[in-house]
Amino acid sequence: MAERTAQHQQTRSEVLRLEAEAKTLRAEAGAARERAQAAEAEAFQLRKYRETHGDPEVLVTALKAMREKNVGIEKALSAETKLKMDLFSAFGDARRELEMKQGEHFPSLEPQKWFSMCYRGNPLYNSSSYFCSHPGQEGEGDRGAQDEDR
């Protein structure tokens, strides 16, 4: 009987240990179920987000394409700006050169006086020519001045 009691005690200890282990495994299984449910809920939310906002990889690809296009546009704008600056510089040079040449041809006249002399040859002033010349030179400007003197 002592042997039976010892064996009974050992079986009882084994049952208690197995029950504790089963309890621990049930708790772990419950925790694993909760983690699985949380993962499923997160996967659902991610699918829903992907449907609403599109695939992130597609969005990243589109963003890269837009950045490349932006760089191209910036380069084109820079080139266009440089071209405009060059054109305005050439325009300024031509204007200065023209002003200098006009100053060589008509050094003693201010532009307004020269303009009014040119229009002395206008048909409204009873002259037959639209051309003018520098005072002191022979030409239409002198004839316009002579017509006015008459």
Beta strands, then each sheet from edge to edge (+ up, - down):
end
